[in-house]
Amino acid sequence: MKGIVHIRVDDRLIHGQVATRWVSHFNANRIMVIDDAVAANEGRENAAAQCSPGRLQHLYSLF
């Protein structure tokens, strides 16, 4: 799949297996986490980054 694909995932689907399959299916190279609590807490950013494949770029932002 070419181009930019945006997928909004709510907290019911945030799960390692779901994320891993979607990253693989869409050949993603970036995960954007738009969450005030995560962006404001370095520990939560690190936890989110550790749960995804190492080849991905991670961006954290406030909504």
C-alpha positions as a Markdown table, in Angstrom:
| # | Residue | x | y | z |
|---|---|---|---|---|
| 1 | Met | 0.0 | 0.0 | 0.0 |
| 2 | Lys | 1.4 | 3.4 | -1.0 |
| 3 | Gly | 0.9 | 6.8 | 0.5 |
| 4 | Ile | -0.1 | 7.9 | 3.9 |
| 5 | Val | -2.6 | 5.9 | 5.9 |
| 6 | His | -4.1 | 7.3 | 9.0 |
| 7 | Ile | -5.8 | 4.9 | 11.5 |
| 8 | Arg | -7.4 | 6.0 | 14.7 |
| 9 | Val | -7.3 | 3.4 | 17.4 |
| 10 | Asp | -9.2 | 3.8 | 20.6 |
| 11 | Asp | -8.1 | 2.4 | 23.9 |
| 12 | Arg | -10.0 | -0.8 | 23.4 |
| 13 | Leu | -7.7 | -1.8 | 20.5 |
| 14 | Ile | -4.4 | -0.8 | 21.9 |
| 15 | His | -2.8 | -4.2 | 22.3 |
| 16 | Gly | 0.6 | -5.5 | 21.3 |
| 17 | Gln | -0.8 | -8.2 | 18.9 |
| 18 | Val | -3.2 | -5.8 | 17.2 |
| 19 | Ala | -0.5 | -3.2 | 16.7 |
| 20 | Thr | 2.1 | -5.7 | 15.5 |
| 21 | Arg | -0.3 | -7.1 | 12.8 |
| 22 | Trp | -1.4 | -3.6 | 11.6 |
| 23 | Val | 2.2 | -2.4 | 11.4 |
| 24 | Ser | 3.0 | -5.5 | 9.3 |
| 25 | His | -0.1 | -5.3 | 7.2 |
| 26 | Phe | 0.3 | -1.6 | 6.3 |
| 27 | Asn | 4.2 | -1.8 | 6.2 |
| 28 | Ala | 4.2 | 1.2 | 8.6 |
| 29 | Asn | 7.3 | 3.1 | 9.3 |
| 30 | Arg | 5.9 | 5.5 | 11.9 |
| 31 | Ile | 3.6 | 5.4 | 14.9 |
| 32 | Met | 2.0 | 8.6 | 16.1 |
| 33 | Val | 0.7 | 8.6 | 19.7 |
| 34 | Ile | -1.7 | 11.5 | 20.2 |
| 35 | Asp | -2.3 | 11.4 | 24.0 |
| 36 | Asp | -1.8 | 14.1 | 26.6 |
| 37 | Ala | -0.9 | 11.7 | 29.4 |
| 38 | Val | 1.7 | 9.8 | 27.3 |
| 39 | Ala | 3.3 | 12.9 | 25.8 |
| 40 | Ala | 3.6 | 14.5 | 29.3 |
| 41 | Asn | 5.3 | 11.4 | 30.8 |
| 42 | Glu | 8.6 | 10.1 | 29.6 |
| 43 | Gly | 8.1 | 6.8 | 31.3 |
| 44 | Arg | 4.9 | 6.2 | 29.4 |
| 45 | Glu | 6.6 | 7.2 | 26.1 |
| 46 | Asn | 9.3 | 4.7 | 26.7 |
| 47 | Ala | 6.8 | 1.9 | 27.6 |
| 48 | Ala | 4.9 | 2.6 | 24.3 |
| 49 | Ala | 8.1 | 2.6 | 22.3 |
| 50 | Gln | 9.2 | -0.8 | 23.8 |
| 51 | Cys | 5.9 | -2.4 | 22.8 |
| 52 | Ser | 6.4 | -1.8 | 19.1 |
| 53 | Pro | 8.9 | -3.0 | 16.5 |
| 54 | Gly | 12.3 | -1.3 | 16.7 |
| 55 | Arg | 12.4 | -0.1 | 13.1 |
| 56 | Leu | 9.5 | 2.4 | 13.7 |
| 57 | Gln | 9.8 | 6.1 | 14.3 |
| 58 | His | 7.7 | 7.1 | 17.3 |
| 59 | Leu | 6.1 | 10.6 | 17.6 |
| 60 | Tyr | 4.3 | 11.7 | 20.8 |
| 61 | Ser | 2.0 | 14.7 | 20.8 |
| 62 | Leu | -0.5 | 16.5 | 22.9 |
| 63 | Phe | -4.0 | 16.6 | 21.4 |
